[in-house]
Amino acid sequence: MNELIVEFKNEAPTNPPVKIFRYQYQDQPVYYVSGRCCDIPGKVLNAQGEQLCEPDGGITGRGDGKCPDFFETRTQEKLVWEDLRK
């Protein structure tokens, strides 16, 4: 996650700002990186930083369909990082 946060800090701030949350999902810790604008999808990454799915965003607003239950079944939300730059 630290490398990803450094990447975001090296980019221009977005509206809405990027947020990274940690959850439990399907019996494993995962990280949800919020979409940065419009229909850009959010991403769910495993602990190794590998993308598992895009639960929202895209043209339909429903992501890539690989984790349709993410928002209903995730637990233990913790905000890990938020881009507070303006």
C-alpha positions as CSV (number, residue, x, y, z in Angstrom):
1,M,0.0,0.0,0.0
2,N,2.8,2.4,0.7
3,E,4.0,2.3,-2.9
4,L,0.5,3.0,-4.1
5,I,0.1,5.9,-1.7
6,V,3.4,7.4,-3.0
7,E,2.1,7.1,-6.5
8,F,-1.1,9.0,-5.6
9,K,1.0,11.7,-3.8
10,N,3.0,12.2,-7.0
11,E,-0.2,12.7,-9.0
12,A,-2.4,15.8,-9.0
13,P,-5.1,15.8,-6.4
14,T,-8.5,14.4,-7.6
15,N,-12.1,15.3,-6.9
16,P,-13.3,13.4,-5.1
17,P,-10.1,12.7,-3.2
18,V,-8.7,9.1,-3.2
19,K,-9.3,7.1,-0.1
20,I,-8.0,3.7,0.8
21,F,-9.9,1.5,3.2
22,R,-9.1,-1.9,4.8
23,Y,-11.8,-4.5,5.1
24,Q,-12.3,-8.2,5.7
25,Y,-13.8,-9.8,2.6
26,Q,-14.1,-13.5,1.8
27,D,-12.1,-14.4,4.9
28,Q,-9.1,-12.2,3.9
29,P,-7.9,-8.7,4.5
30,V,-8.4,-6.5,1.4
31,Y,-8.0,-2.9,0.5
32,Y,-10.5,-0.8,-1.4
33,V,-9.2,2.1,-3.4
34,S,-12.0,4.6,-4.2
35,G,-12.6,5.7,-7.7
36,R,-11.1,9.1,-8.5
37,C,-13.8,10.5,-10.7
38,C,-16.9,10.0,-12.6
39,D,-17.1,6.4,-13.8
40,I,-13.5,5.4,-13.0
41,P,-13.9,2.2,-11.0
42,G,-12.8,1.6,-7.4
43,K,-10.5,-1.3,-6.9
44,V,-10.2,-4.1,-4.4
45,L,-6.7,-5.4,-3.8
46,N,-5.5,-8.3,-1.7
47,A,-2.7,-7.9,1.0
48,Q,-0.1,-8.4,-1.7
49,G,-1.5,-5.5,-3.7
50,E,-2.9,-7.7,-6.5
51,Q,-6.2,-6.5,-7.9
52,L,-9.1,-8.8,-7.2
53,C,-12.0,-6.8,-8.7
54,E,-13.6,-3.5,-9.4
55,P,-16.8,-3.4,-7.4
56,D,-18.2,-0.1,-8.7
57,G,-17.7,2.5,-11.4
58,G,-17.4,1.9,-15.1
59,I,-20.2,2.6,-17.6
60,T,-22.8,0.7,-15.6
61,G,-21.6,1.9,-12.2
62,R,-21.4,-1.8,-11.2
63,G,-17.7,-2.4,-11.9
64,D,-16.4,-5.5,-13.5
65,G,-18.9,-8.0,-11.9
66,K,-16.1,-10.1,-10.2
67,C,-17.2,-9.2,-6.7
68,P,-20.8,-8.2,-6.8
69,D,-21.3,-8.8,-3.1
70,F,-18.4,-6.7,-1.9
71,F,-20.4,-3.8,-0.5
72,E,-22.9,-6.1,1.2
73,T,-20.5,-8.6,2.8
74,R,-17.3,-6.6,3.6
75,T,-16.6,-6.0,7.3
76,Q,-14.2,-4.3,9.7
77,E,-13.9,-1.0,7.8
78,K,-10.8,1.0,8.6
79,L,-9.7,4.2,6.8
80,V,-6.0,3.6,5.9
81,W,-5.3,6.8,3.9
82,E,-7.1,9.8,2.4
83,D,-5.6,12.4,0.1
84,L,-6.2,15.6,2.0
85,R,-4.6,17.9,-0.6
86,K,-6.8,20.4,-2.3
